[in-house]
């Protein structure tokens, strides 16, 4: 907050120095200053709109990634979103994307792929060396069961299901499997969707906001 107030002071000083200190301009600055001063003192900007991840309560050096997919119609226009936070709630990154014609399952997988990609960029070529866990959470049991149970079996059969058929969304599963192989220490887990989980709700809002912005 202090640096914002200092910036307003500098703006006011510059206006006065150039004889641009009209009353209505100074009044506007004072309104902004009052709004800044009214913010809660403990509202740290670094925390963004989200509380600290509950899943990292006992992991002060950990990182938590959350994902969600959305689809309006199945098939229909869809989107995905992801967000990552540290133990204290700092947002490390967030990202989203959309497709004009897709399915809900595809968007759930794409959301996790997107999170992996963002995490890889976050490392900036540095080795994976986190002293505490890096955890990824999705509300899609389809994704969790696929990664933890189905994919190993499919791979052992040459990417075929038990009935000999090709798995649905094969290319996405293969891409996700490659990303997981890069970071085997990154653990994938499940959270219940639309149940008040702050990070899951945030990803849902990001994904649906993108669809609104794209006119779907």
Buried (B, 14 or more C-beta within 10 A) or exposed (E): EEEBEEEBEEEBEEBEEEEEBEEEEBEEBEEBBEEBEEEEEEEEEEBBEBEBBEBBEEBEEBBBBBBBBBBBEEEBBBBBBBBBBBBEBBBBBBBBBBBEEBBBBBBBBBBBBBBBBBBBEEEEEEEEEBEBBBBBBBBBEBBBEBBBEBBEEBEEEEBBEEEEEEBEBEEBBBBBBEBBEEBEEBEBEBBEBEEEBBBBBBBBBBBBBBBEEEEB
